[in-house]
Amino acid sequence: MSQLPEDVRSACRYFAFYIANGTLDVELLDGIDYRSALMQFGSPLEQVFAIFTNVLDVQPDGSTANAGEAMYRAAQYVRQYCDPSYVVNPPFEYWEIELV
């Protein structure tokens, strides 16, 4: 059985840490208590991880090219979920939000 590349595992670990720690894109989510909102039902948290992993670009050598961008797109979903007046720009494309 093969493992995900180290860089991918690291990106996922940091992403989970930032969500749990309340420090996911501090500027975008300033003043928003998103942790309780995401944990309430579970599905929003599932969507956040789906966006992160769908956007994450893994190179042939196993390194990640855009972990920061993937985190930001996930943070945009969190902001929109917690603040319906927030407009995601650019809008999410289908492949970004797809649950597979």
C-alpha positions in Angstrom: 0.0 0.0 0.0 1.4 3.4 -1.0 1.0 6.5 1.1 0.2 10.0 0.0 3.4 12.0 -0.7 4.9 13.7 2.4 4.1 17.1 1.0 0.4 16.3 0.6 0.2 14.8 4.1 1.9 17.9 5.5 -0.5 20.3 3.7 -3.5 18.3 5.0 -2.1 18.2 8.5 -1.5 22.0 8.5 -4.9 22.7 7.1 -6.6 20.6 9.8 -4.5 22.3 12.4 -5.5 25.8 11.2 -9.2 24.9 11.2 -9.1 23.3 14.7 -6.9 26.1 16.1 -9.1 28.9 14.7 -6.3 30.3 12.5 -7.5 29.5 9.0 -6.8 32.6 7.0 -7.0 35.0 9.9 -7.5 38.1 7.7 -10.4 36.7 5.8 -12.1 35.1 8.8 -11.3 37.8 11.4 -14.0 37.9 14.0 -15.9 34.9 12.7 -16.4 32.0 15.1 -16.4 29.4 12.3 -15.4 26.4 14.4 -18.7 26.0 16.2 -20.6 26.5 13.0 -18.6 23.9 11.0 -18.8 21.3 13.8 -22.5 21.7 14.4 -23.6 19.3 11.7 -20.4 18.0 10.1 -21.4 18.5 6.5 -19.9 22.0 6.2 -16.6 20.6 7.5 -16.8 17.8 4.9 -17.3 20.5 2.2 -14.3 22.5 3.5 -12.1 19.5 3.2 -13.4 18.6 -0.2 -12.6 22.1 -1.5 -9.2 22.0 0.0 -8.3 18.6 -1.5 -10.0 19.4 -4.9 -8.0 22.6 -5.3 -4.7 21.2 -3.9 -2.3 20.7 -6.9 -0.1 17.8 -6.4 2.9 17.7 -8.7 4.3 14.4 -10.3 7.1 14.4 -7.7 4.5 14.5 -4.9 5.1 18.1 -3.9 2.2 20.5 -3.6 2.2 23.7 -5.7 -0.6 25.7 -4.1 -1.4 24.7 -0.5 -1.9 28.4 0.4 -4.4 28.8 -2.5 -6.2 25.7 -1.5 -6.5 26.9 2.1 -7.7 30.3 0.9 -10.5 28.8 -1.3 -11.6 26.6 1.6 -11.5 29.7 3.8 -13.7 31.5 1.3 -16.3 28.8 1.7 -16.1 29.1 5.5 -16.6 32.8 5.3 -19.6 32.4 2.9 -21.1 29.7 5.2 -20.8 31.9 8.3 -21.5 35.2 6.6 -24.1 34.9 3.8 -23.4 38.4 2.6 -19.9 37.5 1.7 -19.4 36.9 -2.1 -16.8 34.4 -3.1 -14.7 35.9 -5.9 -14.1 34.2 -8.2 -17.2 32.0 -7.7 -16.6 28.4 -7.0 -16.4 26.1 -10.0 -18.1 22.8 -9.9 -14.9 20.8 -9.7 -13.8 22.8 -6.6 -16.9 21.9 -4.6 -17.5 18.4 -5.9 -17.9 15.7 -3.1 -16.3 12.6 -4.4 
